[in-house]
Amino acid sequence: MYTEGPLLILAGAGSGKTSTMTCRLAYMIDQKGVDPYNILAVTFTNKAAKEMKDRAEALVGRGLPSWILTFHSACLRILRAHAEVLGYGRDFTVYDPTDQKTLVKNIIKELAIDGKRFTPAYFLSIISKAKEQMIDWREYTRIYGDDIKDRTAAKVYEAYEKAMKKNNAMDFDDLLLNAVRLFERDEAVLLKYQNRFRYIMVDEYQDTNRLQYLFIKMLAEAHNNICVVGDDDQCIYQWRGADIRNILEFEKDFRDVKIVKLERNYRSTSTILDAAHSVISNNRGRKAKKLWTDREAGNKIVYYRAEDERDEAYFVAGEINRLKTSDRAYSDFAILYRTNSQSRTFEEALSRRDIPYRVLGGLRYYDRKEIKDIMCYLRLIQNKADDLALTRVINEPKRGIGGKTLDKLTTLAQVRGESLFATLNDREVIASLSSKASAAIEGFVEMINSYDAEKDSMKISDIYDGVLVKSGYLKALEDQNTLEAESRIENLMEFKSVIYDYEEEDPNISLAEFLERIALLAEVDNHDAGENAVVLMTMHSAKGLEFPFVFMPGMEDGLFPGWRAFDREDGLEEERRLCYVGITRAKERLWLTSAERRTLYGKTDYTRESQFLRELDKKLIEGDAVYEKKKSAADGAFRDGVTESVSFRPFDQLKYARQQTRKNVENISADLAVGDMVSHPKFGEGQVEASDGKIITVRFADGTKKLAAGFAPLKKL
């Protein structure tokens, strides 16, 4: 009912934020007589905007504001009317990510940039971040002109912007940036929209970035009738540009701010809310508030300290099996993890108990592109007649083998009645191609042939490492330097854990047997999103959702909070907000689990229980005890009463895994001379009898073997 002046609504998790927004909208129109023409309501997703419209229409039943929109839609509408101010035609095109990628690909080609070293995703990530900070290509060149990679990025940024202007096009970042620039450049246009939008409402204000903040601030300055709704405790997208300062410093931007706190929670039991508060209250950068409910206390939070990640997954699957009753659906259960790579063990454990599941916000582990790609490499090594596997990976990563070239080779293979690989293996055929395509195919064929020749004498893990490095697949992802690429690398490194599990179970397992077992496991049907199934998802994807029963696995320092959190001063605070989001997804019961030792990305380590577990009020927990180090004078002070003064730095498992993958491949069986003593993982110790640079002959205890130099995992003793 407070409609005049700036209003900050701090809406805690499950406190009825959407209802508050729509009721306020209806009140302004029905009771206060505000003209819908003068109202602007913005949110982040089309789904949220539609829900706000539908609910408000049900309440008002007549004309609604036509400006209930996402940020991008609102900016687009304004720019359509005034694009010429910025030198664009009003019929400008909006480029989607696919269009952007195509444009940058062309620029890379025109500027003769090494496409293997620099990918479109790498440049687009840099351009997007620069635009978000309102840094144009000229300023970017001035600021970052020293480093060769940044100079290259600056050239691409310049060419990209000139091409966009020439094409009369804007990307999604431009919609926000150009709306702000329009207001800065033309005061009359700004005044027009300030006078129109006398009442402004913003949803999820904690997720606004710099451009969205400036856009709203400039519009609201004339009348000050701005209402922002959000929860600083749920700001979990800083890695995507969200700036928590926008909500924390709202009072500095507008005078005489009224603050309303929605602290009553309609979702969870008081035990769950008290647990969430005991964690989030350790954050310094937050507004003081505490959720409450008139619901009963409910069950205590269950904590389970598993032996390892498989024991953890079997415990969770067992609990779901035990609690699933006739009046409970599988869809009442959710497993929320920190990283996508954690899903694998849960998928396997649920499958073995015939519990249906679906993965939201991502693909099933074995359906992910990078896993399918690398599996096709292994399939091709095992069976070179597998044309399907070959066509998937021949240009993954990009090798300059175009579609037309591949079509010609495929046709030739069909005419000759042989596999596509056999055609690629014909030197006369390859010599007829361009020098670039010829060299790329020769390298690809040599790698597959070499691992095929050695597959019976190599461990699968060694073949896997070799393929990742020698194919260039790992490097191509690293060069992208994006969050998506980093997530793909995590999944590839986690696949080493899969391989190690099979090798531990059967040290002599062959590549053929491994591929068969994975195929049988991976063929479990995908479950329809609407069906009755346990939900698996990351905590980031879970924001805004709720479930009666929630499991939060991986509660260990280095995993959650992730190791990166210990690098930045505010890193731990954002991870703590993510933990708060996870806990408050639970309506009735919550389970927290950790593993004493965890094999992550192929490396097994003993773990330390998560700092967030140690912050939880112990009166709210049952099950296993959380280890508490006894404090003494020798330990020193505890920062915030929680963190030990002697800093604990979780080991960067992913970085280690990548280094080990390269180390396992680079320089193997190199610099070996006749007489050198060597070791081999399958054949043991032996002595080099001959070497011609390509084939190394080694005498082992059980006989002499001829092995491929550079591929066979020989270590000099």
N, C-alpha and C positions, 0 to 999 in steps of 0.2 A: 504493500500500500504506500510505500515511500517512493514517490515518482519524481520529485523535483530535487535536483542536485545529484552529486556523485554518490554511488552506492556500491559497496564491496560486499558481496555475499560469499562468505567462506563456507562452502558446502562440502561437508565431510562425506566419506564413502557411505553409500546407501542411505543418504539423508533426504532423498526426494528432490534432487536438483532440477530435473526436467519438469516435474510438477510445479515447482516454484516458478520457473521461467514462464511456463505457459499460463499459469494462473495470474501472474503479474501482467502479462501481455493482455489477457482477457479483462482484467481489472482496469487497465489504462484505457481500453477502448469502451467498455460497457459503463463503468462507474465514473471515470474522470473525463470522458468525452474527448479523448485524444484522437485526432484524425489519423487513421492507419497510414495515410500518406507520409506522415512525419516520423514514422518509426522505422528504424533499421535494426534488424537482429541478425547477428552473424555467428556462425559456428564453424567447425572444422570439416565435417563430412556431409555429403548429400543425404545420407541416412539420418543423421541427427537433425538436419534442417527439415526433412520431410516429417519426422516424428513431431517436431515442434509445431509445424503447420497443422498436422492432423489433430493433435491434441487441442491446440488453440481453437481450431474450427469447431470441434465438438463442444467447446465451452462458449464461444461467442455466437456461432451459428450464422454469421454474416460476413461482410467484407473484412478481409484480413490484410495486413501489410503485404505488399507485393515484394518487399525486400526482406524476406526471411531466407537468407542465403549463406553459402559458404564464403569465406574470405575471397577465394579466387573468382567466384561467380560475381560477387559485388564489384570487385575491381574491374573485371571484364566488362560489366555493364557500363561503368563510368568511362572506361577507355574507349568503348565503341562510340560514345557521343563526342569525345574530345581528342581523338587520336592525332589529329592534325597538329595540335599544339606541340607534340613531341616529334613531328615529322613523319608520322605514319598515316596511311590511308585508313578510313573507318572500316574498310572491309578486310582488315589485316587477318592473317591466319594464325591460329594457335597451334604451335608444334607440340605434339606429345613426345614422350621419351624415345619412341621408335624413330620419329622424324629427326629428333636431335642427334641420335646415334648415327643415322645415315649421313647427316650433314657433316658431323665431325669425322666420320670415315673418309668422306670426300676431301676434307681439309687436310687430313693426315697424308692422303695420297698426293694432293697438290703441292704440299710443302716438303714432300719427299722425306717424311719422318718415318723412322723405323717402327712399323706397325706391330712388330713382335715385342719391342721394348715399351712402347706407349700405346695403350688401348683407348678407344673412345670413352669408356667408363671412367678412366683415370682423369681425362681432361674435363669431362662433364661434371665430375665431382668438384674439381677445383673451381670451375666457372660458377657453379651453383653457390658454393661457399662465399666466393668473392661478391656475387650479386647480393647475397643476404647481408653482407657487411657494407653494401653500397659502394663497392670498389670497382670502378670501370677498368677496361683493359689498359688505359694509359697509366692510371695510378698503380695497377698491378705490376706493370712493367717497371715503373719507378721504384716500387717497394721491393720487388722480388727479382730484380734484374741481374743479380750476381751469380746465382746458381744456374748451371746449364739446363737442368730439368725445369726450373721455373721460367727461364728464358724461352724454352720451347713451349711451355704452357701459355706464356704471355702471347706468343705468336699465334697459337691456336685460338686463344680468347679473342684476339684482335680480328682474325679472319672470320671467326664465328659470328661476332657482333656485326661486322660489315655485311656478311652474307644474310643474316637475319633481317637487317634493315633493307637490303636490296630486295629480298623476297617478301617484304612487308609482312613480317612474321614476328610473333612473340612466343617465348616459352612460358611455363608456369611461373618460374621465378620472375620473369619480366612483368607478369600481370600485377604482382605486388609492388615490385620496384618502380614500374612506370606510373602506377597510380600515385605513389608517394611523390615521384618527380613531377608529375602533373600538378599536384597541389602546391609544390614548392615553386614551380615556374609560373603558374597562372593564378593569381590571387582571386580573380573574379570567379573562376571555376570552383575554387575551394569555398568561397563565400556562398556560392549557389547551393552546394551540398551541405554546408554547415546549417544554412537556413532551412533546408528541407528536412534534414534529419535532426529534429530537436530532441528526440529520444533515441538513445542507442543502447542496445543490449548485446553483450558478448559472452558466449558460452566457452567453457574450458579455457579461461583466460591464462591459466598457468602454462599453457602450451604455446602461447604466442611467441613468435620470434621478433627480431628487431623491426623488420618491415611491417609486420602486422600491427605491432605496437604503435609505430609512427603513424600508420594509416588511421587507426582508431583515435589516437590522441589528437591529430590534426582536425578530424571531423568533430570531435566533442568539445573542443576548446571554446567555441562560441556560446553554447548554452549550458554546458556542464551537466546536462542530464544524462549521465552515463551510468549504466549498471553492468558490472562485470561479475560473473559467477565462476568460481573455480576452487581448487583445493591445492594449496602449495605442497601439501603432503603427497600429492599424486603427480607431481611434476617429474616424469620419468623419461622425457624425450630430449634432454639437453644435447645428447649426441646427434640429434636431428635438427638442432638449432633453437629449441625452446629456451627461453631465458626466464628463469624463476624470479629474477629481479623485477620483472614487469608486475607481478602480483604482490611481491613483498614491499615494493616501493610505490604502490598505487597512491598512497596518501601524499607522497611528495609531488605527484603529477597534477593532482586536483585538490582544490581547497575544500575544507569543511566536509570531508568524507564521512558518510555514515557506514558503519560496519555491522553487518548482521551475520551471526554465526549459526549455521544449521548443524547442530551437534547431536541431534537425536537421530539415531540410526534405526531404520525399519527392517534391516536385513539380518543382522547377526546376533548371536547370544552375547551376553555381557562378558563372558570369559574370553571370547574371541576379540571383542573390542578392547578389553583390558590388556590383552597380549599385544595387540597392534599398538596401543598407546605406550606400553612399556618399552617398545623398540623405537618408535618414531620420536618420542620425547627426548631422545639423545641427540637429535639434530639441533644445531644452533640456529641455522637459517630457516626459521619457520614461524608462523603466527601461532600464538598460544591458543590451543583449543583441545577439547577432549570429547570424543564421541561417547554417548550413553544410550541406553535402551531400557524400556520397561519389560523386556523379555526376561525369562528366567536365566540363571547362570549357565545352564546346560552342561554338557560333558567337558571335562578338562581336555587340554591339548595333549595328544599322544606323541611322545618322542621315542624314536627307535634308532639305536646306534648299530648299524649293520656291520658285518665282517667286511664286505666288499660291495661293489655296485650290483652284482648279480643277486646277492642276499637281499639287498635293499629293494630291488625290483620284485623279487619273489614275495617279500613281506607285503608290499603294497598290493600285489595281485591277490595274495591270500586274504588280506583284509577286505578287499572288494568282494571276493567270493563269499566271505563269511557274512558280510553285511547286506548283500543283495538278497532281498526278500520279495515276496509277491507284490507288496505295495511299494516297492522301491525299483526304480528304473536304472539301468546302467548309466543313462545320461545324467543321473544325479551325482555321478562321481567325476572329479576332474583331477588330473595330475599336472601340476604347474612347475615347470623347471626353468632354470636360468638360461641355458643354451640349448639350441636345437639338437646338438650332438648327444644330449642326454637321453633323447627319446628311445634310442635303439634298444637298451636293455629292458625298458618297460614294454615296448612293442613285442619283444620276444617272450617275456614272462606272461603277458596277457594272452598271446597266441597259444602258448602251451596249455593254458587253462581254458581255452576256448571262450575267452571273454571278448566280446566285440569291442572294438575301439575305433576312434577316428582322430586324426591329427589335424588340428585347426591352426591357421596362421602359417602353414607350411605343409610340405609333403611328408608322407611316410619316409622313414630313413632311407630305405632301399629304392625309393622312387625319385630321390633327389637327382638332379641332372649330373652333378659331379660324381656321384656314386655310380650311376648308370654308365657314364663315360668311361670311368676307370675299369668297371667290370667288363666293358666291351673290349678294352685293351687286353685284359687277361683272357677273355674268350677267344680273341684273335690269335694270341700266342698259343693257346691250347688247340685251336682249330682254325687254320688259315683259310679254310673254305667258307668261313662265316662272313658272307658278303654284307649282311645286315650290320654286324658289329663293325666291319671295316668302314662302311659308308658313314657311320655315326662319328668315328674318331679320326678319319683321314684328314680332316681339317679342324680338329680340336686338340690343341690350340690352332689358330690360324697359321697355315703353311703356304698360303699363296696358291692353293690348288682350287681354282674356280669351278663353278657348277658346270660350265660348258666342257672343261677339260675332263671332269669326272664322268659326264654323260658320254663323251667319246670313248673313254676307257671302258665304261660299263658295256657299251654297245659292242666294242671289240671283243671283250671277254665273252659275251653271249654268242657272237659269231664263231669264236674259236672253241666254244663249248667248254670253257674252263672258269675257275673262280676269278674274281676280280683281283685277288692278291697275286695269283699266278701271272696275270697280265702285267701287274705292277712289277713283278719280279723279272720281267723280260727286259734286259738292258737295251735292246734295239728299239723296243716300243718307247721306253722312257727317254731315250736319246732324241726321239722325234719331237719332244715337248720343248717348251721354253726352258732356258737355263735355270730360271728360278724354280719352276714347277719340277723340273728334272732333279735338281739338287734336293728339294724338299722330299720328294718321293723316295729317292735313294736312301736318305737318312732314316726315313720312316721304315722302309723295307728292311734295312740292315738291323735296326733295333728289334723288330718283330722276329726276324730270322735268328738273331743271336740268342734271344731269350727262349725261342722255341728249341734251339739246339741244346740249351743249358737247363731247361725247365726240370728235368729229372734229377739234376745234380744240385739244384738250388732250393732253398727254402722259399715258400710263397712270399714271406715278408721281404726277402731280398729282391725278388722279382718286382714286387709292388713298389718298393723304394726306387728301384731302377727305372721303372716306367714313369713314375711321377717326375723324376729329375730329367731323364734322357729324352722324354717326349716334349719337355718344355711346358707341361701342363701346370705344374706348381708355380713356375716362374711367371707364366702368363697371368695367373690369379694374383700373385704378389704385386705385379706391375700395375694392376688395376687400382690398387690402393683405395678400395671402397669397403664399406661395412658389409655389403653383400658378398664381396670376394673373400673377406676375412671369415665370414660365416661358412663359406664353401670350403675354405682351407681347414677350418675346425672339423668339418664333417669328414674330409679326406684323412686327416690325422687320426680321427676317432676310428676310421675304418681299419687302421692298424691294430686297434684293440680287438676288433673282430677276428682278424687274421691270427693274432697272438693267442686268442682263446682256442681256436681250432688247432693251432700248432702245439699248444700245451696239452690239449686233450689227446692228440695223435701226432707225435713228432715226425712221423713218416708220411703224413697226409700229402697226397699229390695235388697238383693244380686242378686236375680233372675232378677229383673227389671234392675239393673245396668248392669249385664252381657249381657242382651238382647240389651240394647241401645249401648253398646260398640261394640257388634258384628255387629250391623247394620251399625255403623259408620266405623268400621274397614274393612267392606267388599267392600268399594269403590275400584274399580279395580285399580291395579297398572298400571301406564302408561308406554308404551314402550319408551325407551331412545331416539328413533329417532323421536318421534311424536311431534306435535305442542303443547307444554305445558309450563307453567311457571316453571322456574327452582328454586329449593330450595337447598341451600348448605351452608356449613360453609365457612368463609373467607379463611381458610387454603386451602380448596379444590378448591377455585376459582382462585388461583394463576395461571397466564398464560392464563386465559380466558377473554372474553369481552362480554358485552351485551349493547344494546342501552339504556335500562332502568334498573336502579338498585335501590333496596330498602335496606337500612341498618337499621334494627330495634334494639331495646335494647340498645340505646346509653345512658347508665347510669353507674355511678361509681359503681363498684362491679360486674357488668356484662360485660361491655366493656368500659374502661379496667376492666379485671377481678380482683377479690380481691387478687389473688396471686401476681399480678403485684406490689402491695404495700409492698410485703415482701422482694423483691430483688432490689438492686440499679439499675440494668439494666432491671428489669422486665417491668417497664413502657415504656422504649424505645422500647422493642420488641413489646408490645401491640400497640404502636404508629405506628410502621412499618406495623403491620397487618391492622391498620386503613387506612394507606396510600395505601396498596394493595387493600383493599375494595373499596375505593373511585375511584382509577384509573381503576377499572373494567368497569366503566360507560363510554359510548361513547357520549350519548346525554343528558340524564337527570338523576339526582340523588335525592333520597328522604332519609332523616334521620328521625328516629322516636324514641321516648322514652315514657315511661309510668309513670304517677305521682305515682302510686302504682302498685306493681307487686307481684303476687303470684308465688313464685319460690320454688320448692321442698316442697310445702305444707305450706309455711309461707308467709303471706302478709306483705309487708313493703312499706313505702313511700320511694321514691328514690330521689337521687340527679342527675341532668343531668351530662352526661359524661364530664370529663375534656377535651376530644377531641372536644366536641361541643363548649366549652368555648374558645378553641384555634382557632377555625375557624374564618376567616375574616368575620365579620358580614355583610359587604357590599355584600357578595356573597349569603346571605340567605334571603329567603322570607317565609312567613307563621308565625308560632308562634315565639315569642321572646325567646331567650335563657337567662335564669336568670343570672345576673351578680351581685355578691356581691360588694357593694361599698367599695373601699379601703380607709382606713384611717390610721393615724399614729398608732392607737391602734392595727391595724391588723398586723403590722410588715411587713417585706420585703416579696416579692413574689419570690420564687425560679424560675429561668429561666423566670421571668416575668409572670408566669402562675400559679404555684401551691401555695396555701396558706401556710404560715409558720406554722400555727396550723394544723398539719397533720390530714387528714380525713382518717379513716380506715374503708372501707366498711365491713359490717358484713359478715362473712363467712357463707352464707346461707346453703351450702351443709353440712358443719360440724354440723351446728345447727340442720338440718333436720335429720341427722343420730343419733345425741344424743337424739333428741325428740322421734324418732322411738323406740329406746331402752327403753327410760324412760317410754313411753306409755305401754310397754310390761312387763318389768322387775318388779317383786315384786307386780304386781296387784293382788288384793284379797289375799295377803299373810299376815300372822300374824294377822288374824282377829279372834276375840273371841266372844262368845255369849254375847250379850248386846251392842257390838260396833255399833255406828252409821256410816252409809256408804252412798255414793252417787253413782248413776248409770246414765250414759248419757241418757238412754231412760226412766227408771222408776223413776228417781228422788231420794229423800232421803228415807232411810229405816233403819231397825234395824236387826242385825244378831240374829236369833232365835236358829240356830243349825249349827254345822260344824263338819265333820268327816275327814277333810283334803283333801277330794276329792270333796264333794258336800257342798255348803254353802246355807243354807235356810235363806232368808231375807224377812221380812214383810215390804212391801211398802204400800203407801196410797191406791193403787188400787188392793191390794191382795198380797199373799205370793208367792215367786218365789224360785225355786231350781236352783242354778247356779253352773257352774264348777269352782272349785278353780284353780287359775293360768291362766285361760282363760277369765273369765267374768271380764269386766273392772270396778271393784268395787274399790272405793277410800275411805280410812278410813277418817272420819271427826274428 
